[in-house]
């Protein structure tokens, strides 16, 4: 699962540059903030707020790319691109991809 979910070379480069401990802290911050980002996506979709929807999707994409989570980033990029035309199934799929990514990152960073 980890080999596909997380680009280990990208994560290793980040750890070499920023330090493993800092990367672990950064990941924990992402884990804490991600549920709020998903809530923002849903609220923006309900409110018809295009800019807010795209901003939340962009934040998820950027965080995913930071950790080498290319599949999660690609899913978030699709939502960012499609904006409010995104259906709730796509948001649910993004949340599922996030959960797989979260578990993989935790395993890699904390053993």
C-alpha positions in Angstrom: 0.0 0.0 0.0 2.7 2.6 1.0 4.7 2.2 -2.2 1.7 3.2 -4.3 0.2 5.7 -1.9 3.3 7.7 -1.0 6.3 8.5 -3.2 9.0 7.4 -0.8 11.7 9.3 -2.7 9.8 12.6 -2.4 9.1 12.0 1.3 12.7 11.1 1.9 13.9 14.3 0.1 11.5 16.4 2.3 12.9 14.6 5.4 16.5 15.3 4.3 15.7 18.9 3.7 13.5 19.7 6.7 14.4 17.0 9.1 12.4 13.9 10.0 11.0 15.2 13.2 9.7 18.4 11.6 8.1 16.4 8.7 6.4 14.2 11.3 5.0 17.3 13.1 4.0 18.7 9.7 2.1 15.5 8.9 0.3 15.6 12.3 -0.8 19.2 11.5 -2.2 18.0 8.2 -4.0 15.2 9.9 -5.6 17.6 12.4 -6.5 20.2 9.7 -7.7 17.9 6.9 -11.2 17.2 8.4 -11.8 20.9 8.5 -10.7 21.1 4.8 -13.3 18.5 3.9 -15.9 20.3 5.9 -15.0 23.5 3.9 -15.4 21.6 0.7 -18.9 20.4 1.6 -20.0 23.7 3.0 -18.8 25.6 -0.1 -20.5 23.1 -2.3 -23.8 23.5 -0.4 -23.5 27.3 -0.5 -22.5 27.4 -4.1 -19.2 29.2 -3.2 -16.9 28.4 -6.1 -13.8 30.2 -4.8 -14.0 28.6 -1.3 -14.5 25.2 -2.8 -11.5 25.5 -5.1 -9.4 26.9 -2.2 -10.2 24.0 0.0 -9.4 21.5 -2.8 -6.2 23.4 -3.5 -5.1 23.2 0.1 -5.6 19.4 0.2 -3.7 19.1 -3.1 -0.8 21.1 -1.9 -0.6 19.2 1.4 -0.7 15.9 -0.4 2.1 16.9 -2.8 4.2 18.0 0.2 4.3 14.4 1.4 4.6 12.7 -1.9 0.9 11.6 -1.9 0.4 11.9 -5.7 -2.8 9.9 -5.9 -4.5 12.1 -3.2 -3.1 15.2 -4.9 -4.5 14.1 -8.3 -7.9 13.5 -6.8 -7.9 16.9 -5.1 -6.6 18.5 -8.3 -9.6 17.1 -10.1 -12.0 18.7 -7.6 -10.1 22.0 -7.8 -10.4 21.9 -11.6 -14.1 20.8 -11.7 -15.2 23.2 -8.9 -18.9 23.1 -8.0 -19.7 20.7 -10.8 -18.1 18.0 -8.5 -20.6 15.6 -7.1 -20.6 14.4 -3.5 -19.3 10.9 -4.6 -16.1 12.6 -5.7 -15.7 14.3 -2.3 -16.3 11.0 -0.6 -13.7 9.3 -2.8 -11.3 12.1 -1.9 -11.9 11.5 1.8 -11.3 7.8 1.3 -8.1 8.5 -0.5 -7.1 10.8 2.3 -7.7 8.1 4.9 -5.5 5.6 3.0 -2.8 8.3 2.7 -3.1 9.2 6.4 -2.6 5.6 7.4 0.3 5.1 5.0 2.1 8.2 6.2 1.6 7.3 9.8 3.1 3.9 9.2 6.1 5.3 7.3 6.8 8.2 9.7 6.1 6.3 13.0 6.7 2.7 12.1 
